[in-house]
Amino acid sequence: MRDLEVEARVRKLERRAGRWRWLLVATPVLLMAIVLAGRGFARLEVGIVPEIRTQRLIVLDQEGRKRVEIGEDAPDLDIKRNARVAGLIIFDGNEQECGGMVTADDGSATVALDAPRGVGYRVSDRAGMKVGADGSALIGVLSNAGGFAARLIAQGAEGQLEVSRVDSTEGRASTRVIHVEADSR
């Protein structure tokens, strides 16, 4: 019975990973198509220029709140990261960062989604994909209690799936690791 539950959870995680993979491929393709379409069909009219160069682009909503930012982290940013990033950051209606697609100074690239500030664990990261400078890849989902609930890791020729849960009474985490050869706990 327990194996059937694990199999169902693994299938569900595989479906989610497939959706993330689709998003990772589709987003750059869509952006490139928009850029190419704009270059091919735009006419030089008043207010239309063939190229815009800037260090930062901020998109505001109707109330003047920042919702999208394209650029590099400011040196005095109050959010702690592993490395400085540049890319597209999205914000909620309170101008709090809630995700993005970035490249980092350490050579990695990340797509991430955050929980709203103040919800669950103090670190807002909840779901993401990362490709390291060495080509390793990680897809992870974090729980509101903190720590990974599930991770799919690819490094070199190896891959593994980790599914974890924190025991609310003892506070200890238990993790099941699934490899090609065997499972472990």
C-alpha positions as CSV (number, residue, x, y, z in Angstrom):
1,M,0.0,0.0,0.0
2,R,2.8,2.4,0.9
3,D,4.6,1.7,-2.4
4,L,1.5,2.7,-4.3
5,E,1.4,6.0,-2.4
6,V,5.0,6.7,-3.2
7,E,4.5,5.8,-6.8
8,A,1.5,8.2,-7.0
9,R,3.6,11.0,-5.4
10,V,6.5,10.3,-7.8
11,R,4.1,10.5,-10.8
12,K,2.7,13.8,-9.5
13,L,6.2,15.2,-9.1
14,E,7.2,14.1,-12.6
15,R,4.1,15.8,-14.0
16,R,5.1,19.0,-12.1
17,A,8.7,18.8,-13.3
18,G,7.4,18.4,-16.9
19,R,5.4,21.6,-16.5
20,W,8.4,23.5,-15.2
21,R,10.5,22.1,-18.1
22,W,7.9,23.3,-20.5
23,L,7.9,26.8,-18.9
24,L,11.7,27.0,-19.0
25,V,11.8,26.2,-22.7
26,A,8.6,28.1,-23.7
27,T,9.5,31.4,-22.0
28,P,12.8,32.2,-23.8
29,V,11.2,31.0,-27.1
30,L,8.2,33.3,-26.6
31,L,10.4,36.2,-25.7
32,M,12.6,35.6,-28.8
33,A,9.5,35.4,-31.0
34,I,8.3,38.7,-29.7
35,V,11.6,40.4,-30.3
36,L,11.9,39.0,-33.8
37,A,8.3,39.9,-34.7
38,G,8.9,43.4,-33.4
39,R,12.0,43.8,-35.5
40,G,10.3,42.5,-38.7
41,F,7.1,44.4,-38.4
42,A,7.9,47.7,-36.6
43,R,7.9,50.8,-38.7
44,L,10.0,53.8,-37.9
45,E,7.2,56.0,-36.6
46,V,7.2,58.7,-33.9
47,G,8.0,57.0,-30.6
48,I,9.3,53.8,-32.1
49,V,13.0,53.2,-32.1
50,P,14.8,50.1,-33.4
51,E,16.7,49.5,-30.1
52,I,16.6,50.7,-26.5
53,R,19.6,50.4,-24.3
54,T,19.2,50.8,-20.5
55,Q,20.5,49.4,-17.3
56,R,17.1,48.9,-15.7
57,L,13.5,48.8,-16.9
58,I,10.7,48.9,-14.4
59,V,7.0,48.2,-15.3
60,L,4.4,49.8,-13.1
61,D,0.8,48.9,-12.6
62,Q,-2.2,51.4,-12.8
63,E,-1.5,52.6,-9.3
64,G,2.2,53.2,-9.9
65,R,3.5,50.2,-8.1
66,K,6.5,48.3,-9.4
67,R,5.3,44.9,-10.8
68,V,8.2,43.8,-13.1
69,E,11.8,44.8,-13.2
70,I,14.4,43.9,-15.8
71,G,18.0,44.7,-14.7
72,E,20.7,43.8,-12.3
73,D,20.5,43.7,-8.5
74,A,21.4,47.0,-6.9
75,P,24.5,46.8,-4.8
76,D,22.6,47.9,-1.7
77,L,19.7,45.4,-2.2
78,D,18.2,44.2,1.2
79,I,17.5,40.7,-0.1
80,K,20.3,38.2,0.6
81,R,21.2,36.0,-2.4
82,N,24.1,33.5,-3.1
83,A,25.3,35.8,-5.9
84,R,24.3,39.0,-7.6
85,V,21.7,38.4,-10.3
86,A,20.5,40.0,-13.5
87,G,17.2,39.2,-15.3
88,L,13.5,39.6,-14.9
89,I,12.0,39.9,-11.4
90,I,8.3,39.9,-10.7
91,F,6.6,41.7,-7.7
92,D,3.3,41.4,-6.0
93,G,0.8,44.3,-5.4
94,N,2.8,45.3,-2.3
95,E,6.0,45.6,-4.4
96,Q,7.5,42.6,-2.7
97,E,9.6,40.3,-4.8
98,C,7.7,37.1,-5.6
99,G,9.8,35.4,-8.3
100,G,11.9,35.7,-11.4
101,M,14.1,34.3,-14.1
102,V,17.7,35.4,-13.7
103,T,21.4,34.6,-14.3
104,A,23.9,35.0,-11.5
105,D,27.5,36.3,-11.3
106,D,28.4,32.7,-10.2
107,G,27.5,31.4,-13.6
108,S,24.1,29.8,-12.6
109,A,20.6,30.5,-14.0
110,T,17.5,30.3,-12.0
111,V,13.7,30.4,-12.3
112,A,12.0,30.9,-8.9
113,L,8.6,31.5,-7.3
114,D,8.2,32.8,-3.8
115,A,5.5,32.6,-1.2
116,P,4.0,36.0,-0.1
117,R,6.0,37.7,2.6
118,G,5.1,36.5,6.1
119,V,3.5,33.2,4.9
120,G,5.1,30.1,6.3
121,Y,8.9,29.8,6.9
122,R,10.9,33.0,7.0
123,V,12.6,32.3,3.7
124,S,10.1,33.0,1.0
125,D,11.5,30.6,-1.7
126,R,9.0,27.9,-2.5
127,A,9.5,26.5,-6.0
128,G,12.4,26.8,-8.4
129,M,14.7,25.4,-11.0
130,K,18.4,26.1,-11.1
131,V,21.2,25.2,-13.5
132,G,24.6,25.6,-12.0
133,A,27.8,26.8,-13.6
134,D,28.9,23.2,-13.8
135,G,25.8,22.1,-15.7
136,S,24.1,20.4,-12.8
137,A,20.4,21.0,-12.5
138,L,17.9,21.1,-9.6
139,I,14.2,21.4,-9.4
140,G,13.0,22.0,-5.9
141,V,9.8,22.6,-3.9
142,L,10.1,23.9,-0.4
143,S,7.5,23.6,2.4
144,N,6.0,26.4,4.5
145,A,7.8,24.7,7.4
146,G,11.2,25.3,5.8
147,G,13.4,22.9,4.0
148,F,12.9,20.9,0.8
149,A,9.7,18.9,0.4
150,A,10.9,17.5,-2.9
151,R,14.0,17.9,-5.0
152,L,14.9,16.4,-8.4
153,I,18.7,16.6,-8.9
154,A,20.8,15.9,-12.0
155,Q,24.5,16.0,-11.7
156,G,26.9,14.5,-14.2
157,A,25.4,11.3,-15.5
158,E,23.4,10.7,-12.2
159,G,20.0,11.8,-11.1
160,Q,17.9,11.3,-8.0
161,L,14.6,12.3,-6.5
162,E,14.3,13.3,-2.8
163,V,11.0,13.5,-1.0
164,S,11.1,14.8,2.5
165,R,8.8,15.6,5.4
166,V,9.3,17.2,8.8
167,D,7.8,15.4,11.8
168,S,5.8,18.2,13.6
169,T,6.1,16.6,17.0
170,E,9.9,15.9,16.9
171,G,10.9,18.5,14.4
172,R,13.2,16.0,12.6
173,A,13.1,15.5,8.8
174,S,12.9,12.2,7.1
175,T,13.9,11.9,3.5
176,R,13.4,9.2,0.9
177,V,16.0,9.2,-1.9
178,I,15.2,7.4,-5.1
179,H,18.0,6.4,-7.4
180,V,18.1,4.3,-10.5
181,E,19.7,1.4,-8.6
182,A,17.8,1.6,-5.3
183,D,15.8,3.7,-2.9
184,S,17.2,4.8,0.5
185,R,15.8,6.6,3.6
